[in-house]
Structures are given as structure tokens and as C-alpha cells.
Amino acid sequence: MLSKAEALALCRAEHGDPFAVLGLHPDSKGRLWLRTLQPGANAVTVIDAESGEAVIELQERKLDALGEHSGLFEASLLGRNRDFPYRLRIAWPGGTQEIEDPYRFPPVLGEMDVWLLAEGSHLRPFERLGAHLRVVDGVPGTAFAVWAPDAQRVSVIGDFNTWDGRRHPMRLRRECGVWEIFIPGITEGACYKYEIRSREGHVLPLKADPYGFAAELRPSTASVVCALPQTATRSSLSANDRFRAPVSIYEVHLGSWRRNEEGGFLDWQRLTETLIPYVVSLGFTHLELLPISEHPFDGSWGYQPLGLYAPTARFGPPQGFADFVAACHAAGLEVIVDWVPAHFPSDEHGLGRFDGRPQYEHADPREGMHQDWGTLIYNFGRREVFNYLVGNALFWIEHYGVDGLRVDAVASMLYRDYSRSAGEWIPNIYGGRENLEAVHFLRRMNEVLGQECPGAATYAEESTAWPSVSRPPSMGGLGFHYKWNMGWMHDVLDYMQHDPIHRRYHHNQLTFGLLYAFTENFVLPLSHDEVVHGKGSLISKMSGDYWQKFANLRLLYGFMWAHPGKKLLFMGGEFGQWNEWNDESSLDWNLLDFPQHDGVRQLIRDLNKLYRDTPALHEIDFDPAGFEWISANDSDNSVLAFARRGLDRNKAMLCVCNFTPVVRHDYRIGVPGPGVYHERLNTDSQHYGGSNVGNAFGMVDAEQIPAHGREWSVALTLPPLAAIFLDWEH
């Protein structure tokens, strides 16, 4: 018989090893005892699962400290000396229920899983941790496993056990700090959390599952049992091959791109029917989604996630997202998701002090808290946390088929003193400011993705001069495929805000980026960060009157699409939205009724087509061989001229930009060689809302007149505040 102290600990949900006492167990005399804890039950009968016959009625243990009913039922099974399959018939005040006993089933984790989890080398911990639908010994149910190494006790609670932490306490696998249990009968859609008693004996606020594959819609916070998504089909094209391919990214916040008739979110089906065709019609190659991992606060735009493994319930169930990605692929679009390993919020149901002590985060706030955002920083040096994050990167690519991850706030990860004053940070072991553990994590994450998912690409939002962000770890780099060019973005946007009469004094803001353009594999981003928090929309940043603002915006896009580097544009920029981005409402789609706005959208469509159809504009983005200055120094006229080249050196695309509202006639530039130069695109075209100034018949003949160090040249008419593209073939 169980000792009184153990019985009381079990009934009070304080027992640290429930599998040692619940279920079938022999005593010191070889007698077989069966125990079950069923608080509130009137009676419990043991049923032979094979014969269906009643074996014995268990007796409720009398424990004075608990009053008349303890809920602990037990009995010695006379004539039985070995395990046998059984069920429990429970008489409740409202009726009778027959169940499988969770405490008769074997451990959830295999020995190899325990070894790899303890070692921190399990590439796919999500295959074992979290909630998994399984059939064990012919019995369907759900296996739960959660890492909580400093907990005294962990229980699964949910709508299947009246959220009672006494009903399903878990087994601790001490070798790896994981608690586990298989609960028969729990099916997909069941809501659950973990009730954790800390080492100090405190019952903590209920915790959602760090590895949960689905979650309730906020403000509810429970995890939801969901099947692990099937492995998705991915592109066979290597990420490195894509360096020579066109990459034009449409960045979207799903909650505010468009709302439904009631002002609510579109679901995955509606987004499939509307967003995908729209992006395809504009000629973008990639769709980038702001974070879609589950997050408690809408206003964080997903950048404060608490359920890294769960697509947010805001747009429907996880399968809807899987179908959405597949539909993107069918339409020729690749999908990038914003991924946030830099920090997480401190909401009580989340990862913070998960088992009563810091596990996912650092204990010292000088290492473990972002002061700017009030969020917690992952402890990248802890192997379990390292595994959690690297596994998550693999998860989105392998099981949802996404083609790339844009990693947010990389700079905040790389520097221990990020946004901190002296005395507010702890140096690394060498006394420096670099976060060596984060560097190792990023390199390893990119290595793993390169080995396991060679077709996937990673994009770093890194705003400092950290070297070799987009170079392989073998070369001392961080291993990203691309880096956002924040310097180019800030310089160019600042330049475009100057009145054209003053632009001659800021000419270097247009040309400076070419001094470092080939040190990284750059993406040119006009992202959400530039149209929020009082910064105004892109068109509102442009100088001049109404007409000039549109002309400047079209010029900006022309310069951007001609410039070396892949392209990214945030939603609303494609039609010149006046209002600053508001995450709580839809884009101002009514603006497309106005010709100037629709003209901008038509320009984006044509720029993307020209970009995709012209190898010279994308084949050699990251090597000086793909770019050639023609005229970089005409600051007096605020004119730039340059050529882009691809692998075929007998072809070139010339781009000439006039950053003033003055039409320039007979503007002569040197050209690569003799022949006819065809005007392929002019941002001043009347189709885009421009003044329709251009070159007669859309072509010019080269003349053997030296200019800009070249034997041949052309005399151009440069439209006001416009970019023109001239195609040449030898």
C-alpha cells in the first residue's frame, strides 16, 4: 500500500514521479496493485480489456487531511502477478465513463530522442516535443512532452480533464529535463496547457506549449492539439542558383492588406483568392509575410511571438496556411516568412520563467531583456534553446514549404550592448561587445538550413556594418544568403525629400551605396518600417507639389529597380498610398480609382516585367561585373547614368535618371558601343501619370562622338523627375 505521505502528495498534485505509483505496480511482497487518481469520482472499476469483464472495484483511499473524498482509488489485484491490458470504468455524479489509463502506457520518448535532446543536437525536436497524435498499443490518443527541467511537477490540463492539474501529472525524463505522458482518447482540436509547480513549490500561471502546432484565437491563450503538418514539397533549385534569378518581393501584413466586409481579418481561403492573384498580376516573384507565428498582441504585428510553431489563429487553422503556401507555389510565387528569434514577450502564459526559473531567457536582465521593447532575449548559449530555435527554422521550411526566412532584428542579437548604456550590459568572455553565442547560433542555423533544405534562402535585417553577413560561415560570415541594405534605403529616401533645387548638394547620397554595393548580397528594402510611427507614407516623403510627388515616387522606383540588388516593396507603396500604414485597417484601395495612383501600380507591374525579362537587370547583382558607371558626378544637373550587364556581355541595359523637374534636351552620355538604343521604359510615360516626355519613336542611334571616356555616345531627351531604360544589343 502507498504510504500516507506519498498519497497526500499525489492528491495535492505535489508528487514528482506519478508514474512510480499510478497504474499497475508490484509491492515488496509481489502483489500487484493498481492505483488511479480520479478526483470527484464516486467509484472506479477495473475492466479486463480483452474479455470485457470486471476485474475488481477499486477502493477510495481515506485521508483525513483531505476530508471524506480523496479521489485516490487503489486495490490489490489478487490472482494477477503481471501487467495486463485494462480499462477503467468510472462512475461520476453525472454518469459513467470508460477510459484507458494513461499510466499503463510506456514512455513517450525513445532513448535516442532523450540522448539527442540532452546533447542539444536534435535537429527536429518538434517531432518529439509538443502534442502529437499517436496510436500506442492500438489505442489512439495524444502524446505530450515539454521541457521544464527545474519543475517539481508538470501536468497536462485541458477541456478533457476539467483543467484539473491532479488528473494527468507527467513523467520526468531526468536525463533531458522533459516531462511526458500519453493520454488516450484526446483528439485533434482539444485545448490544453501545462500546469507547472516550481521547484520552490509554487503553482505557476498556466503555460501554453512552446512546441504547440496550433493555438486559440486571442485573447484566449491555450494550445490546441493539431497534427504535425505533412512534409511539404520544396523547390529543387539551390538558394545559390537564385542569386542570378530575379527577386522582387511584395511585403505584406496580412491583417491590414485587406479586411472583410465586417472589418475583420480575411481567412486563408479569402487570401488565396485575392492576395495571390493580385501579387502575381503585379509581377512580383516573392511574397513576404510579416510574422505569422502566434502572438498575443495585434499591435506587435507578430514581432513579439509566443507560439513559434503555431501559425496564428487570426486567419484560420494551420492547414489553411499550408494550403495558402501551396497555392502560392502553384501560381509561381515563392513565400518568405518573417522569423523572430531575437526576442519574445513576457506574457505569463509564455516562455518567461517557464518552470519558475529562467530557461529560455537569461537570468540577468543585462543579458536577458530588451529595454526598448520590454521583451526577453533568448539564451542562445543554452543547448535546449538553441535546439528550439534551429528546429523552428527547419519546421517552417520542411512542413509548410516556405521558401525563405527573413530574420528580424539581427543587430540586436549580435551586440550585447545593443541600445544599452555603459553598465547596462555584460561583456563577452573576451571583454568585447559581440554576442558570441548569438553569432554561433546564426551560423549554425544557416548551416543546418543549407544542409537540410538547400533550396531555402535566409534574409538578414541587419542595420550595422557587421562584416560578411551574407558570406558562408567557412569564410567567417554569418551564412545568410541576403542582407537588407538599410544604408541605401536611408540615403535614398533622405535624398528624395530634398527639394530638387538643393539636390546637387546631396548627390553623394545616390552614389555612395555603390562603394559597398558588392560587399554583401543586398536586398533593397522599402519596408513597413519606413511607413509607420510618424514617418509618413512613401509618397508623402517625396518633395514638391502633387504632380511632383508622384513623379518623384515613380523616379524612386525606376532608380531602385535599375540599381544592383534584389527588390522589396511594402504593400500600399505599389499605388502610392497617402496615409501612413495603419495595422488596424485595410489599405486605401479606393485610391486606385484615381489615374495617378493607378499609374503608379501600372509602373510597378511594368518594372517587374522588365526586371524579370532582362537578365542584365538581375543576373549579376552581387559582382562589379554587373554594373558600370557612365556618369556618376553630374551633381549640377542631378543626373545619373549607368549600365547594367548580365552574363551575355554583348547586351546591356542603360538607366538614366533625372532628379530635377527640368526637361534636358540633347543630354549626351557615353554608351557601350554602336547601334540603336531602344527606350524600354520611361517613368514619365502618360500611362503612369507622367508628362509623356521622351525620345522620338522610343529609340536613339549611337554616334561616334566621344563622351564619358567612350568612343560612342547618344544624345537623349531626359524627361522631368524620371528614369528611362535603354536596351542595347551588340
Steps between C-alpha positions, in 0.01 A plus 500: 500500500611852420630697797284775640758766413520388137123473477458853628765632261322330211159638595640850547674487161838524669639160407802524271482145362136398447588213267678332790173462691207529257400212274612140570786445745618200706568548870786353701305176542437459126137598517371707206338832593306734274454867587326785326427857599150606397393802708122526522429138398253288693649164406765344274489146362785322319392338172699231319551653155512161325200334662300806595436353845520694823816408691459695822349815642769729635466646847525870567786578736397676821729789580387710794684807378289500184158444652256230397616458136861486393439395139780240532373150421709187546481124554718191502417277202485153645595228256679742267877518506581671170391796291189453292296728273221664693259791497343701778124534540437817694171591662462878509210690660367566150554159343747221422813520283738227383858614429849373433739567784785731387722346766510157338678621186877507435714816483439744216865573423737237368850469638654658190263797529596546865869483408473755217282737700740488793794554267332788321549340160143399411444674166124453517397515866148593389454139387509389865420804715157660501172313444498215248206288390604136535376146521671306783426128546204543270358788703466846339585807701749783536856491628612811688858599576635827639842617616484635855820385676452688828133417555391300802193374315340553157146405399310518174170674552224574256139476407538120517571494877314810624834687515590306814875466558449192717363289218799464265835567667789411270810280511838675530781379277779626721771448240362785288261689729193408291161409649282264296173309495279319250133573562259269315192639336619857448433598141585788271350830611530444875617807692777456755765669713763393748454547873845526654603492863834670545797364691400740777153344517300776327236421240583728210262675261389245243742465209431453131706236321828640359476237226125526447403471132179700543352745748173662595409836355601785725414604765479129586841347545470120510688275261296278271577139412582493131667245277854576394464633144612268225842560349451752221645486150776753448683640204800304376675822404787580734499829683833587342354453151245764592765768530478528122121492493264796528380556856226759540324478837157629598495540879160454665340533841211260457281666760489835321554426131127466463218445751173313452158660474463511879844654549656173619792298373485309174547128548754292309245407235408864428868596498564223250221632277602867521858559612673241284344609167569863587869442571535287187332769288763750616783273393663445837700181540474470878240566766638587843269475800555691820524247787218249501604308812245525778527823699281649774503868396373617159698822528831312497424399135623153599846618605436390859415131444424249772410199289786459254365169372137609456368704207281767655134412538405847373471367144371151568641155578859397419396291202370818342848647506646184348243520221577870451872431452423220256273737305779759486733239354241394246472864392878536464553696823759415761416568864720666761388522862632743754668303778573643843769321707623828649253532786164398648244672723465439869127407502442262789376213281818511292865400528609741771612317818329201347540262794550766764857573396654656188533227240450656158635838612804620698457546872685834500291777336823654372514201267139389493283804432458746215438832668361661184227240452451363851561151367722211604812380317559133426795336672671394178776326695260246651483188285127444553420854391740468208316182397161666540589780260698306238226238496242772447682633195495149351136455599364787290696397193451124519141482620342810347720525192601862546791596277682741725528660842554869557669524839393806694719725714828318438700796630329470839624142518858569396585767757479464876486877537221546247304811606666490843707751692822426684439273796180359353664209318742219568805453274577165342775272633758704311372832629335595171152613405431220252246236599707194417219259579263679262766500229545125543123449491453697178787324328380158608139576404607601151729196471219264599259656252764482229556131568141391560310744274745614232228680305403730785637853535553717807483878512658706779358828618836623625548874534867529598834448330545147633721338237407211270140459607424335165817296475533130598616410852800330339609849390435653841151616406163456667372282216198703385425504130392865502529810713260793501679815378385741769767755412382528140141531614569781749724695261263483203185582698674795660615620157149479355368730773729784391363762266656440156666840511709379795566145379831595339639530852391148594600315184726266696195347670414339167850384415644404838320166503700382201819521704385202708228351277697181434630432852176313581213339313260787548124538491380858447215536753221754503338319788225547756746663740521804270127577489397487865556670837470851364735446204219547247433306184749475216317751283461744786880499541550618142572870445294739292137553411243232423631425149863510607438262790370237262781566254758470777345175621509354149861617464590337832357169381678526165833567669440216747409240238808593294738502796699185591323296767178306539181702556247525783193723519246516782132481416335830413820633350401350166220756457628793702288480814489844663424391855763353722456125544238414763504138613141525623338569165514408133712674241328791325397304193264777388807696387525274197200685359735795442725487190818612673479222757405238245789627287747422777360149524535458124861618526578238767346235275712610203817539706461146630445370147803682366705383797398137457541500122840672495794290625719810512284633784530199728758242390806668652370689803784430738810548287647820353486333157124560502523879539674779312490871575453722196447830679515506878614856565254733325378648826429840338225344292413224752528238227628143535577261216617140529489168322396159628640182346431130523697194399459591132751784467360599161187636665445781747218698656570868552319699764501880502336687789414870506437608859382851406170621348694650208474333159852455365537494123799358317648361820797299378624184668765250399373155405655152474507490120333584169142416417145592586400560862135417561308677773341208685347692790451864589357583843366828354270313260141618486399142584646556847366851548807680360542784251595261221834661418739259333707416198344499152375160394641355825851455360829684447795424274850493638741752349877473481540799729716439808335549840572375850814325381317305231529514124127494441222707654133590472317829539192454715194691602471454875146536632443686829536307824522176313706193421535352153623152412688449170561153362815429294615192315829482310 
